[in-house]
Amino acid sequence: MPLKDLVFYLGNKRATGLLALEHEDQRKQIVIREGCVVNASSNEPREYLGQFLINLGHITEEQFNKAYETQKETKIFLGKILVMIGAVSEETIQNALSMKLRETLLQAFHWTEGSFEFSPDHTPELPDGMELQIDLLDVHREGEFRETAWQAIRAAFPTGRVRLELNEHKLPEPARPGSMDERLFKLIRAGHTIDEIILALHATDFFLYQRLYALYRLEAIRVLDEEDDEPLAQEDDEDALTTGKDGVPSTLGEETNLADILAHAEMFLAQANYADAERLARRAWEMGPNAHTEALLRRAEAGLLAELRRSLIDGKPIATLQVPPSKLKTLNLSAPERYLLSRIDGTRDVPSIIQVSPLQELEAMKLFQGFVDQGLVRIERR
């Protein structure tokens, strides 16, 4: 059943329980009490509380990193830490939390496939500082409004790969210093695509597109060309020639059926060749999503993540660009690749870049490793 129908049903029943949602790599848990959302968690970084606070201009990336390090040590709720250090007010945290609870569920309304499991009467203990209630029926109404709004938005902006042009004369008023509009206009002037702008602003899709559509209706922006993205760091994945620890080469892409892919993925896992194991396990899961292929993928991901953490995170190494920014502009890079490269300035350490990134940790690390392998970035431990 469509997720919006499930939300409507649970809201009308004034249900209590835990709603678990899964789609591809995305996993969410929604805690419901008497038909209201009281907590929501997700493995999608753009739906973390810190990302909303950065997007709204309430905290800087540096403040987030400091609070995040404190949270890892103390296990105290991030919002409480930010209030304790005077970065934001309690009211700001409450407003951001309200947005987070809504968006975590509403973002899943776009899913055309996936799975859900509702566990009645199972409500985990809420972290200290979580005292909000968002009625599921209100979320359902908002979802129906967005369904109509997205049709108009997509008619104006068919993909996130388009670039925009700003018409300053059509703006109702100049952007306030430090506002999201000011940051948005700067990125438009710099020639970024919409996908790149979303990442740079740590924004969720709907709010950014909604603002762009309002500007489009005012004729303050217009659509230019569409960028043809070819992810640089993964362009050779399908046919990469690799060698296992036993010295026997194997070419990815030759496997013709699911059984062969599974066998090769298991072989690579046994060899601790986690990069190739993860690629094949992901392909197997996409071809035949089931408990077995999912478990294989999770094992490969865990091995690869641990390996990349050792090479990219341990010791807090500094990343430096090995090519001039002017050359980067000529390369075919995906929006996530451009975002990560834009954060490398020779002073930020790799863990800080990754933990504040609106990308999943494994995705960000795989891209970083691709940059290193291709000589775009050097990692130095000082």
Short mmCIF file of the C-alpha atoms (twelve columns), coordinates in Angstrom:
data_MODEL
# 
_entry.id   MODEL 
# 
loop_
_atom_site.group_PDB 
_atom_site.id 
_atom_site.type_symbol 
_atom_site.label_atom_id 
_atom_site.label_alt_id 
_atom_site.label_comp_id 
_atom_site.label_asym_id 
_atom_site.label_seq_id 
_atom_site.Cartn_x 
_atom_site.Cartn_y 
_atom_site.Cartn_z 
_atom_site.pdbx_PDB_model_num 
ATOM 1   C CA . MET A 1   0.000  0.000   0.000   1 
ATOM 2   C CA . PRO A 2   1.228  3.556   -0.563  1 
ATOM 3   C CA . LEU A 3   2.935  5.021   2.478   1 
ATOM 4   C CA . LYS A 4   0.536  7.953   2.623   1 
ATOM 5   C CA . ASP A 5   -2.381 5.506   2.950   1 
ATOM 6   C CA . LEU A 6   -0.576 3.681   5.750   1 
ATOM 7   C CA . VAL A 7   0.032  6.981   7.552   1 
ATOM 8   C CA . PHE A 8   -3.642 7.905   7.166   1 
ATOM 9   C CA . TYR A 9   -4.693 4.519   8.553   1 
ATOM 10  C CA . LEU A 10  -2.390 4.716   11.582  1 
ATOM 11  C CA . GLY A 11  -3.462 8.294   12.243  1 
ATOM 12  C CA . ASN A 12  -7.164 7.446   12.175  1 
ATOM 13  C CA . LYS A 13  -6.600 4.423   14.418  1 
ATOM 14  C CA . ARG A 14  -4.652 6.658   16.854  1 
ATOM 15  C CA . ALA A 15  -2.123 3.850   16.790  1 
ATOM 16  C CA . THR A 16  0.872  3.426   19.062  1 
ATOM 17  C CA . GLY A 17  3.982  1.590   17.971  1 
ATOM 18  C CA . LEU A 18  7.173  1.607   15.938  1 
ATOM 19  C CA . LEU A 19  7.001  2.046   12.158  1 
ATOM 20  C CA . ALA A 20  10.128 0.807   10.358  1 
ATOM 21  C CA . LEU A 21  10.594 1.833   6.710   1 
ATOM 22  C CA . GLU A 22  13.204 0.585   4.248   1 
ATOM 23  C CA . HIS A 23  13.978 1.437   0.627   1 
ATOM 24  C CA . GLU A 24  17.257 0.497   -1.032  1 
ATOM 25  C CA . ASP A 25  19.952 1.866   1.326   1 
ATOM 26  C CA . GLN A 26  17.573 4.096   3.273   1 
ATOM 27  C CA . ARG A 27  16.194 3.005   6.627   1 
ATOM 28  C CA . LYS A 28  13.912 4.977   8.932   1 
ATOM 29  C CA . GLN A 29  12.217 4.374   12.276  1 
ATOM 30  C CA . ILE A 30  9.165  6.390   13.276  1 
ATOM 31  C CA . VAL A 31  7.974  6.225   16.892  1 
ATOM 32  C CA . ILE A 32  4.200  6.775   17.107  1 
ATOM 33  C CA . ARG A 33  2.073  7.391   20.189  1 
ATOM 34  C CA . GLU A 34  -1.692 7.679   19.897  1 
ATOM 35  C CA . GLY A 35  -1.522 8.673   16.251  1 
ATOM 36  C CA . CYS A 36  1.319  11.190  16.658  1 
ATOM 37  C CA . VAL A 37  4.967  11.059  15.644  1 
ATOM 38  C CA . VAL A 38  7.083  11.577  18.772  1 
ATOM 39  C CA . ASN A 39  10.477 10.569  17.395  1 
ATOM 40  C CA . ALA A 40  12.002 9.760   14.027  1 
ATOM 41  C CA . SER A 41  15.429 8.486   13.095  1 
ATOM 42  C CA . SER A 42  17.028 7.853   9.728   1 
ATOM 43  C CA . ASN A 43  20.347 6.762   8.233   1 
ATOM 44  C CA . GLU A 44  19.988 9.571   5.674   1 
ATOM 45  C CA . PRO A 45  22.356 12.345  6.848   1 
ATOM 46  C CA . ARG A 46  20.246 15.165  5.384   1 
ATOM 47  C CA . GLU A 47  17.556 14.187  7.909   1 
ATOM 48  C CA . TYR A 48  19.810 14.594  10.942  1 
ATOM 49  C CA . LEU A 49  19.007 17.423  13.349  1 
ATOM 50  C CA . GLY A 50  22.415 19.012  12.797  1 
ATOM 51  C CA . GLN A 51  21.860 19.226  9.040   1 
ATOM 52  C CA . PHE A 52  18.572 21.106  9.528   1 
ATOM 53  C CA . LEU A 53  20.283 23.555  11.895  1 
ATOM 54  C CA . ILE A 54  23.101 24.161  9.391   1 
ATOM 55  C CA . ASN A 55  20.630 24.598  6.529   1 
ATOM 56  C CA . LEU A 56  18.583 27.136  8.483   1 
ATOM 57  C CA . GLY A 57  21.725 29.097  9.359   1 
ATOM 58  C CA . HIS A 58  21.453 28.489  13.111  1 
ATOM 59  C CA . ILE A 59  24.871 26.852  13.459  1 
ATOM 60  C CA . THR A 60  28.075 26.624  11.436  1 
ATOM 61  C CA . GLU A 61  29.759 23.440  10.282  1 
ATOM 62  C CA . GLU A 62  32.488 24.065  12.878  1 
ATOM 63  C CA . GLN A 63  29.921 24.327  15.698  1 
ATOM 64  C CA . PHE A 64  28.294 21.128  14.507  1 
ATOM 65  C CA . ASN A 65  31.611 19.252  14.487  1 
ATOM 66  C CA . LYS A 66  32.462 20.379  18.031  1 
ATOM 67  C CA . ALA A 67  29.005 19.421  19.326  1 
ATOM 68  C CA . TYR A 68  29.141 16.104  17.471  1 
ATOM 69  C CA . GLU A 69  32.491 15.195  19.053  1 
ATOM 70  C CA . THR A 70  31.031 16.017  22.487  1 
ATOM 71  C CA . GLN A 71  27.975 13.891  21.738  1 
ATOM 72  C CA . LYS A 72  30.132 10.887  20.810  1 
ATOM 73  C CA . GLU A 73  31.929 11.162  24.149  1 
ATOM 74  C CA . THR A 74  28.961 11.929  26.407  1 
ATOM 75  C CA . LYS A 75  25.969 10.393  24.536  1 
ATOM 76  C CA . ILE A 76  24.007 13.562  25.383  1 
ATOM 77  C CA . PHE A 77  21.334 14.663  22.901  1 
ATOM 78  C CA . LEU A 78  22.926 16.921  20.260  1 
ATOM 79  C CA . GLY A 79  20.283 19.621  20.698  1 
ATOM 80  C CA . LYS A 80  20.955 19.822  24.430  1 
ATOM 81  C CA . ILE A 81  24.690 20.188  23.821  1 
ATOM 82  C CA . LEU A 82  24.109 23.059  21.396  1 
ATOM 83  C CA . VAL A 83  21.863 24.798  23.941  1 
ATOM 84  C CA . MET A 84  24.402 24.213  26.738  1 
ATOM 85  C CA . ILE A 85  27.233 25.841  24.763  1 
ATOM 86  C CA . GLY A 86  24.996 28.771  23.804  1 
ATOM 87  C CA . ALA A 87  24.973 28.055  20.068  1 
ATOM 88  C CA . VAL A 88  21.154 28.043  19.821  1 
ATOM 89  C CA . SER A 89  18.082 28.526  21.991  1 
ATOM 90  C CA . GLU A 90  15.743 25.771  23.185  1 
ATOM 91  C CA . GLU A 91  13.018 27.248  20.975  1 
ATOM 92  C CA . THR A 92  15.277 26.912  17.924  1 
ATOM 93  C CA . ILE A 93  15.954 23.268  18.764  1 
ATOM 94  C CA . GLN A 94  12.236 22.574  19.185  1 
ATOM 95  C CA . ASN A 95  11.426 24.158  15.824  1 
ATOM 96  C CA . ALA A 96  14.199 22.233  14.074  1 
ATOM 97  C CA . LEU A 97  13.086 19.005  15.739  1 
ATOM 98  C CA . SER A 98  9.531  19.558  14.548  1 
ATOM 99  C CA . MET A 99  10.806 19.982  10.999  1 
ATOM 100 C CA . LYS A 100 13.010 16.899  11.327  1 
ATOM 101 C CA . LEU A 101 10.133 14.677  12.520  1 
ATOM 102 C CA . ARG A 102 7.925  15.769  9.648   1 
ATOM 103 C CA . GLU A 103 10.589 15.582  6.955   1 
ATOM 104 C CA . THR A 104 11.877 12.151  7.936   1 
ATOM 105 C CA . LEU A 105 8.445  10.724  7.200   1 
ATOM 106 C CA . LEU A 106 7.441  13.028  4.342   1 
ATOM 107 C CA . GLN A 107 10.633 12.339  2.376   1 
ATOM 108 C CA . ALA A 108 9.583  8.676   2.244   1 
ATOM 109 C CA . PHE A 109 6.290  9.608   0.552   1 
ATOM 110 C CA . HIS A 110 8.292  9.759   -2.701  1 
ATOM 111 C CA . TRP A 111 9.195  6.090   -2.517  1 
ATOM 112 C CA . THR A 112 7.478  3.994   -5.179  1 
ATOM 113 C CA . GLU A 113 8.664  0.741   -3.623  1 
ATOM 114 C CA . GLY A 114 10.053 -0.430  -0.322  1 
ATOM 115 C CA . SER A 115 8.917  -2.248  2.792   1 
ATOM 116 C CA . PHE A 116 7.405  -1.354  6.127   1 
ATOM 117 C CA . GLU A 117 6.897  -3.115  9.432   1 
ATOM 118 C CA . PHE A 118 4.663  -1.755  12.172  1 
ATOM 119 C CA . SER A 119 5.179  -3.113  15.687  1 
ATOM 120 C CA . PRO A 120 2.116  -2.189  17.814  1 
ATOM 121 C CA . ASP A 121 2.692  -0.932  21.332  1 
ATOM 122 C CA . HIS A 122 6.475  -0.954  20.832  1 
ATOM 123 C CA . THR A 123 7.729  2.544   21.621  1 
ATOM 124 C CA . PRO A 124 11.415 2.892   22.497  1 
ATOM 125 C CA . GLU A 125 12.390 5.298   25.244  1 
ATOM 126 C CA . LEU A 126 12.815 8.793   23.840  1 
ATOM 127 C CA . PRO A 127 16.102 10.653  24.217  1 
ATOM 128 C CA . ASP A 128 16.108 13.457  26.753  1 
ATOM 129 C CA . GLY A 129 14.848 16.626  25.076  1 
ATOM 130 C CA . MET A 130 12.336 14.972  22.728  1 
ATOM 131 C CA . GLU A 131 8.925  16.282  23.752  1 
ATOM 132 C CA . LEU A 132 7.173  16.907  20.446  1 
ATOM 133 C CA . GLN A 133 4.028  15.404  18.951  1 
ATOM 134 C CA . ILE A 134 3.230  15.647  15.229  1 
ATOM 135 C CA . ASP A 135 -0.222 14.369  14.282  1 
ATOM 136 C CA . LEU A 136 -0.038 11.756  11.518  1 
ATOM 137 C CA . LEU A 137 -3.157 13.194  9.905   1 
ATOM 138 C CA . ASP A 138 -1.381 16.556  9.600   1 
ATOM 139 C CA . VAL A 139 1.559  14.763  7.975   1 
ATOM 140 C CA . HIS A 140 -0.853 13.046  5.583   1 
ATOM 141 C CA . ARG A 141 -2.428 16.381  4.581   1 
ATOM 142 C CA . GLU A 142 1.007  17.881  4.010   1 
ATOM 143 C CA . GLY A 143 1.958  14.859  1.890   1 
ATOM 144 C CA . GLU A 144 -1.093 15.327  -0.339  1 
ATOM 145 C CA . PHE A 145 -0.287 19.024  -0.761  1 
ATOM 146 C CA . ARG A 146 3.287  18.185  -1.742  1 
ATOM 147 C CA . GLU A 147 2.152  15.585  -4.250  1 
ATOM 148 C CA . THR A 148 0.378  18.346  -6.169  1 
ATOM 149 C CA . ALA A 149 3.211  20.826  -5.621  1 
ATOM 150 C CA . TRP A 150 5.813  18.403  -6.982  1 
ATOM 151 C CA . GLN A 151 3.943  18.143  -10.275 1 
ATOM 152 C CA . ALA A 152 4.305  21.902  -10.809 1 
ATOM 153 C CA . ILE A 153 7.896  21.897  -9.560  1 
ATOM 154 C CA . ARG A 154 8.973  19.097  -11.905 1 
ATOM 155 C CA . ALA A 155 7.366  20.881  -14.831 1 
ATOM 156 C CA . ALA A 156 9.673  23.840  -14.125 1 
ATOM 157 C CA . PHE A 157 12.756 21.851  -13.056 1 
ATOM 158 C CA . PRO A 158 12.718 18.438  -14.757 1 
ATOM 159 C CA . THR A 159 15.942 17.242  -13.089 1 
ATOM 160 C CA . GLY A 160 18.414 18.346  -10.449 1 
ATOM 161 C CA . ARG A 161 21.171 18.569  -13.066 1 
ATOM 162 C CA . VAL A 162 19.989 21.878  -14.484 1 
ATOM 163 C CA . ARG A 163 21.801 25.138  -13.903 1 
ATOM 164 C CA . LEU A 164 19.990 28.390  -13.186 1 
ATOM 165 C CA . GLU A 165 20.325 32.059  -14.023 1 
ATOM 166 C CA . LEU A 166 19.373 34.759  -11.533 1 
ATOM 167 C CA . ASN A 167 17.501 37.903  -12.614 1 
ATOM 168 C CA . GLU A 168 18.312 40.353  -9.812  1 
ATOM 169 C CA . HIS A 169 15.790 42.924  -11.051 1 
ATOM 170 C CA . LYS A 170 12.878 40.555  -10.473 1 
ATOM 171 C CA . LEU A 171 13.698 39.864  -6.823  1 
ATOM 172 C CA . PRO A 172 11.112 41.436  -4.479  1 
ATOM 173 C CA . GLU A 173 13.905 42.527  -2.110  1 
ATOM 174 C CA . PRO A 174 17.647 42.017  -1.650  1 
ATOM 175 C CA . ALA A 175 18.662 38.915  0.280   1 
ATOM 176 C CA . ARG A 176 19.394 39.531  3.949   1 
ATOM 177 C CA . PRO A 177 23.060 39.017  4.920   1 
ATOM 178 C CA . GLY A 178 23.568 35.494  6.257   1 
ATOM 179 C CA . SER A 179 20.159 34.274  5.054   1 
ATOM 180 C CA . MET A 180 19.569 31.110  3.079   1 
ATOM 181 C CA . ASP A 181 18.566 33.258  0.087   1 
ATOM 182 C CA . GLU A 182 21.948 34.968  0.155   1 
ATOM 183 C CA . ARG A 183 23.728 31.602  0.141   1 
ATOM 184 C CA . LEU A 184 21.349 30.286  -2.532  1 
ATOM 185 C CA . PHE A 185 21.913 33.270  -4.853  1 
ATOM 186 C CA . LYS A 186 25.671 32.976  -4.454  1 
ATOM 187 C CA . LEU A 187 25.574 29.324  -5.533  1 
ATOM 188 C CA . ILE A 188 23.324 30.122  -8.517  1 
ATOM 189 C CA . ARG A 189 25.713 32.866  -9.644  1 
ATOM 190 C CA . ALA A 190 28.621 30.417  -9.347  1 
ATOM 191 C CA . GLY A 191 26.927 28.120  -11.869 1 
ATOM 192 C CA . HIS A 192 26.074 25.200  -9.610  1 
ATOM 193 C CA . THR A 193 23.387 22.668  -10.536 1 
ATOM 194 C CA . ILE A 194 20.343 22.222  -8.292  1 
ATOM 195 C CA . ASP A 195 21.736 18.912  -6.988  1 
ATOM 196 C CA . GLU A 196 24.962 20.665  -6.032  1 
ATOM 197 C CA . ILE A 197 23.049 23.502  -4.353  1 
ATOM 198 C CA . ILE A 198 21.029 21.045  -2.254  1 
ATOM 199 C CA . LEU A 199 24.211 19.468  -0.909  1 
ATOM 200 C CA . ALA A 200 26.000 22.778  -0.367  1 
ATOM 201 C CA . LEU A 201 23.059 24.135  1.642   1 
ATOM 202 C CA . HIS A 202 22.522 20.859  3.564   1 
ATOM 203 C CA . ALA A 203 18.917 21.131  2.400   1 
ATOM 204 C CA . THR A 204 16.090 18.656  1.986   1 
ATOM 205 C CA . ASP A 205 14.671 18.445  -1.519  1 
ATOM 206 C CA . PHE A 206 11.205 19.914  -1.015  1 
ATOM 207 C CA . PHE A 207 12.171 23.090  0.844   1 
ATOM 208 C CA . LEU A 208 14.873 23.972  -1.661  1 
ATOM 209 C CA . TYR A 209 12.715 23.240  -4.690  1 
ATOM 210 C CA . GLN A 210 9.780  25.092  -3.150  1 
ATOM 211 C CA . ARG A 211 11.927 28.225  -2.784  1 
ATOM 212 C CA . LEU A 212 13.275 27.849  -6.320  1 
ATOM 213 C CA . TYR A 213 9.747  27.467  -7.684  1 
ATOM 214 C CA . ALA A 214 8.625  30.647  -5.925  1 
ATOM 215 C CA . LEU A 215 11.537 32.491  -7.543  1 
ATOM 216 C CA . TYR A 216 10.712 30.865  -10.886 1 
ATOM 217 C CA . ARG A 217 7.128  32.154  -10.693 1 
ATOM 218 C CA . LEU A 218 8.505  35.650  -10.060 1 
ATOM 219 C CA . GLU A 219 10.753 35.217  -13.132 1 
ATOM 220 C CA . ALA A 220 13.696 35.861  -10.812 1 
ATOM 221 C CA . ILE A 221 15.389 32.673  -12.032 1 
ATOM 222 C CA . ARG A 222 15.327 30.731  -15.257 1 
ATOM 223 C CA . VAL A 223 16.566 27.285  -16.231 1 
ATOM 224 C CA . LEU A 224 19.714 27.018  -18.311 1 
ATOM 225 C CA . ASP A 225 21.409 23.847  -19.508 1 
ATOM 226 C CA . GLU A 226 21.316 20.367  -18.024 1 
ATOM 227 C CA . GLU A 227 24.616 18.905  -16.903 1 
ATOM 228 C CA . ASP A 228 25.438 15.403  -18.063 1 
ATOM 229 C CA . ASP A 229 26.811 13.878  -14.857 1 
ATOM 230 C CA . GLU A 230 29.244 11.011  -15.105 1 
ATOM 231 C CA . PRO A 231 30.506 10.116  -11.627 1 
ATOM 232 C CA . LEU A 232 34.274 10.325  -11.862 1 
ATOM 233 C CA . ALA A 233 35.185 8.142   -8.921  1 
ATOM 234 C CA . GLN A 234 33.025 5.225   -10.043 1 
ATOM 235 C CA . GLU A 235 33.209 5.382   -13.805 1 
ATOM 236 C CA . ASP A 236 35.286 2.197   -14.110 1 
ATOM 237 C CA . ASP A 237 33.409 0.126   -11.519 1 
ATOM 238 C CA . GLU A 238 31.592 -2.100  -13.947 1 
ATOM 239 C CA . ASP A 239 34.658 -3.385  -15.789 1 
ATOM 240 C CA . ALA A 240 37.499 -2.856  -13.320 1 
ATOM 241 C CA . LEU A 241 40.320 -5.381  -13.472 1 
ATOM 242 C CA . THR A 242 41.145 -6.389  -9.917  1 
ATOM 243 C CA . THR A 243 43.439 -8.857  -8.231  1 
ATOM 244 C CA . GLY A 244 42.633 -10.853 -5.120  1 
ATOM 245 C CA . LYS A 245 45.102 -11.620 -2.360  1 
ATOM 246 C CA . ASP A 246 45.921 -14.932 -4.010  1 
ATOM 247 C CA . GLY A 247 47.143 -13.058 -7.086  1 
ATOM 248 C CA . VAL A 248 44.348 -14.351 -9.318  1 
ATOM 249 C CA . PRO A 249 42.860 -11.527 -11.419 1 
ATOM 250 C CA . SER A 250 39.128 -11.233 -11.874 1 
ATOM 251 C CA . THR A 251 37.206 -8.826  -14.080 1 
ATOM 252 C CA . LEU A 252 34.062 -7.329  -12.609 1 
ATOM 253 C CA . GLY A 253 31.198 -7.278  -15.059 1 
ATOM 254 C CA . GLU A 254 31.750 -10.763 -16.497 1 
ATOM 255 C CA . GLU A 255 29.284 -12.446 -14.140 1 
ATOM 256 C CA . THR A 256 26.226 -13.456 -16.130 1 
ATOM 257 C CA . ASN A 257 23.756 -14.537 -13.462 1 
ATOM 258 C CA . LEU A 258 22.905 -14.029 -9.831  1 
ATOM 259 C CA . ALA A 259 24.565 -17.256 -8.712  1 
ATOM 260 C CA . ASP A 260 27.882 -16.243 -10.307 1 
ATOM 261 C CA . ILE A 261 27.701 -12.778 -8.762  1 
ATOM 262 C CA . LEU A 262 27.021 -14.214 -5.309  1 
ATOM 263 C CA . ALA A 263 29.881 -16.712 -5.660  1 
ATOM 264 C CA . HIS A 264 32.346 -14.025 -6.712  1 
ATOM 265 C CA . ALA A 265 31.172 -11.669 -3.963  1 
ATOM 266 C CA . GLU A 266 31.730 -14.396 -1.354  1 
ATOM 267 C CA . MET A 267 35.164 -15.092 -2.850  1 
ATOM 268 C CA . PHE A 268 36.154 -11.445 -2.609  1 
ATOM 269 C CA . LEU A 269 34.904 -11.314 0.986   1 
ATOM 270 C CA . ALA A 270 37.035 -14.334 1.862   1 
ATOM 271 C CA . GLN A 271 40.029 -12.525 0.338   1 
ATOM 272 C CA . ALA A 272 39.204 -9.363  2.336   1 
ATOM 273 C CA . ASN A 273 38.798 -7.552  -0.998  1 
ATOM 274 C CA . TYR A 274 35.912 -5.524  0.371   1 
ATOM 275 C CA . ALA A 275 35.694 -2.934  -2.413  1 
ATOM 276 C CA . ASP A 276 34.931 -5.509  -5.116  1 
ATOM 277 C CA . ALA A 277 32.844 -7.581  -2.709  1 
ATOM 278 C CA . GLU A 278 30.653 -4.554  -1.996  1 
ATOM 279 C CA . ARG A 279 30.173 -3.763  -5.694  1 
ATOM 280 C CA . LEU A 280 29.123 -7.312  -6.524  1 
ATOM 281 C CA . ALA A 281 27.005 -7.729  -3.387  1 
ATOM 282 C CA . ARG A 282 25.168 -4.511  -4.259  1 
ATOM 283 C CA . ARG A 283 24.574 -5.780  -7.787  1 
ATOM 284 C CA . ALA A 284 23.270 -9.089  -6.406  1 
ATOM 285 C CA . TRP A 285 20.927 -7.298  -4.028  1 
ATOM 286 C CA . GLU A 286 19.604 -5.093  -6.849  1 
ATOM 287 C CA . MET A 287 18.997 -8.144  -9.065  1 
ATOM 288 C CA . GLY A 288 17.400 -10.231 -6.332  1 
ATOM 289 C CA . PRO A 289 16.543 -8.296  -3.168  1 
ATOM 290 C CA . ASN A 290 16.011 -10.811 -0.368  1 
ATOM 291 C CA . ALA A 291 17.297 -11.595 3.118   1 
ATOM 292 C CA . HIS A 292 20.348 -13.465 1.795   1 
ATOM 293 C CA . THR A 293 21.555 -10.801 -0.653  1 
ATOM 294 C CA . GLU A 294 20.866 -8.065  1.897   1 
ATOM 295 C CA . ALA A 295 22.915 -9.860  4.558   1 
ATOM 296 C CA . LEU A 296 25.754 -10.310 2.063   1 
ATOM 297 C CA . LEU A 297 25.650 -6.625  1.171   1 
ATOM 298 C CA . ARG A 298 25.681 -5.574  4.831   1 
ATOM 299 C CA . ARG A 299 28.749 -7.785  5.489   1 
ATOM 300 C CA . ALA A 300 30.576 -6.326  2.505   1 
ATOM 301 C CA . GLU A 301 29.619 -2.767  3.485   1 
ATOM 302 C CA . ALA A 302 30.808 -3.308  7.066   1 
ATOM 303 C CA . GLY A 303 34.151 -4.664  5.867   1 
ATOM 304 C CA . LEU A 304 34.647 -1.855  3.371   1 
ATOM 305 C CA . LEU A 305 33.635 0.812   5.892   1 
ATOM 306 C CA . ALA A 306 36.127 -0.504  8.459   1 
ATOM 307 C CA . GLU A 307 38.870 -0.607  5.805   1 
ATOM 308 C CA . LEU A 308 38.181 2.943   4.623   1 
ATOM 309 C CA . ARG A 309 38.044 4.245   8.190   1 
ATOM 310 C CA . ARG A 310 41.513 2.868   8.799   1 
ATOM 311 C CA . SER A 311 42.922 4.510   5.685   1 
ATOM 312 C CA . LEU A 312 40.964 7.784   5.684   1 
ATOM 313 C CA . ILE A 313 39.902 8.505   9.281   1 
ATOM 314 C CA . ASP A 314 42.467 7.158   11.724  1 
ATOM 315 C CA . GLY A 315 44.834 9.892   12.821  1 
ATOM 316 C CA . LYS A 316 42.556 12.635  11.434  1 
ATOM 317 C CA . PRO A 317 44.540 13.144  8.215   1 
ATOM 318 C CA . ILE A 318 44.366 16.402  6.247   1 
ATOM 319 C CA . ALA A 319 43.160 16.309  2.631   1 
ATOM 320 C CA . THR A 320 44.753 18.581  0.038   1 
ATOM 321 C CA . LEU A 321 43.860 19.051  -3.612  1 
ATOM 322 C CA . GLN A 322 46.478 18.002  -6.131  1 
ATOM 323 C CA . VAL A 323 44.902 19.823  -9.089  1 
ATOM 324 C CA . PRO A 324 43.919 23.491  -9.442  1 
ATOM 325 C CA . PRO A 325 40.220 24.340  -8.947  1 
ATOM 326 C CA . SER A 326 40.112 25.554  -12.559 1 
ATOM 327 C CA . LYS A 327 40.827 22.012  -13.761 1 
ATOM 328 C CA . LEU A 328 38.140 20.539  -11.515 1 
ATOM 329 C CA . LYS A 329 35.579 22.664  -13.318 1 
ATOM 330 C CA . THR A 330 36.412 20.895  -16.579 1 
ATOM 331 C CA . LEU A 331 35.927 17.372  -15.185 1 
ATOM 332 C CA . ASN A 332 32.691 15.398  -15.355 1 
ATOM 333 C CA . LEU A 333 31.860 15.159  -11.666 1 
ATOM 334 C CA . SER A 334 28.677 14.176  -9.896  1 
ATOM 335 C CA . ALA A 335 27.058 16.562  -7.410  1 
ATOM 336 C CA . PRO A 336 28.358 14.586  -4.381  1 
ATOM 337 C CA . GLU A 337 31.880 14.570  -5.855  1 
ATOM 338 C CA . ARG A 338 31.830 18.330  -6.436  1 
ATOM 339 C CA . TYR A 339 30.496 18.900  -2.916  1 
ATOM 340 C CA . LEU A 340 33.255 16.903  -1.228  1 
ATOM 341 C CA . LEU A 341 36.008 18.434  -3.355  1 
ATOM 342 C CA . SER A 342 34.695 21.912  -2.525  1 
ATOM 343 C CA . ARG A 343 35.249 21.197  1.199   1 
ATOM 344 C CA . ILE A 344 38.936 20.355  0.745   1 
ATOM 345 C CA . ASP A 345 41.009 23.426  1.569   1 
ATOM 346 C CA . GLY A 346 44.185 21.972  3.079   1 
ATOM 347 C CA . THR A 347 43.103 22.744  6.653   1 
ATOM 348 C CA . ARG A 348 40.077 20.500  7.281   1 
ATOM 349 C CA . ASP A 349 40.755 16.934  8.342   1 
ATOM 350 C CA . VAL A 350 38.950 14.133  6.527   1 
ATOM 351 C CA . PRO A 351 36.772 13.016  9.492   1 
ATOM 352 C CA . SER A 352 35.434 16.577  9.926   1 
ATOM 353 C CA . ILE A 353 34.556 16.837  6.238   1 
ATOM 354 C CA . ILE A 354 32.762 13.494  6.246   1 
ATOM 355 C CA . GLN A 355 30.846 13.835  9.513   1 
ATOM 356 C CA . VAL A 356 29.330 17.201  8.549   1 
ATOM 357 C CA . SER A 357 28.620 16.012  5.012   1 
ATOM 358 C CA . PRO A 358 24.974 15.438  3.956   1 
ATOM 359 C CA . LEU A 359 26.146 12.136  2.419   1 
ATOM 360 C CA . GLN A 360 26.116 8.698   3.983   1 
ATOM 361 C CA . GLU A 361 29.472 7.877   5.539   1 
ATOM 362 C CA . LEU A 362 30.257 4.935   3.267   1 
ATOM 363 C CA . GLU A 363 29.303 6.870   0.124   1 
ATOM 364 C CA . ALA A 364 31.490 9.813   1.135   1 
ATOM 365 C CA . MET A 365 34.457 7.567   1.955   1 
ATOM 366 C CA . LYS A 366 34.200 5.666   -1.325  1 
ATOM 367 C CA . LEU A 367 34.294 8.957   -3.206  1 
ATOM 368 C CA . PHE A 368 37.260 10.161  -1.148  1 
ATOM 369 C CA . GLN A 369 39.153 6.965   -1.880  1 
ATOM 370 C CA . GLY A 370 38.382 7.446   -5.571  1 
ATOM 371 C CA . PHE A 371 39.875 10.949  -5.425  1 
ATOM 372 C CA . VAL A 372 43.046 9.561   -3.827  1 
ATOM 373 C CA . ASP A 373 43.327 6.689   -6.312  1 
ATOM 374 C CA . GLN A 374 43.062 9.084   -9.246  1 
ATOM 375 C CA . GLY A 375 45.551 11.581  -7.864  1 
ATOM 376 C CA . LEU A 376 43.059 14.391  -7.310  1 
ATOM 377 C CA . VAL A 377 43.572 14.442  -3.536  1 
ATOM 378 C CA . ARG A 378 46.455 13.635  -1.197  1 
ATOM 379 C CA . ILE A 379 45.920 12.434  2.369   1 
ATOM 380 C CA . GLU A 380 48.562 13.515  4.893   1 
ATOM 381 C CA . ARG A 381 48.882 12.649  8.570   1 
ATOM 382 C CA . ARG A 382 50.615 15.477  10.397  1 
# 
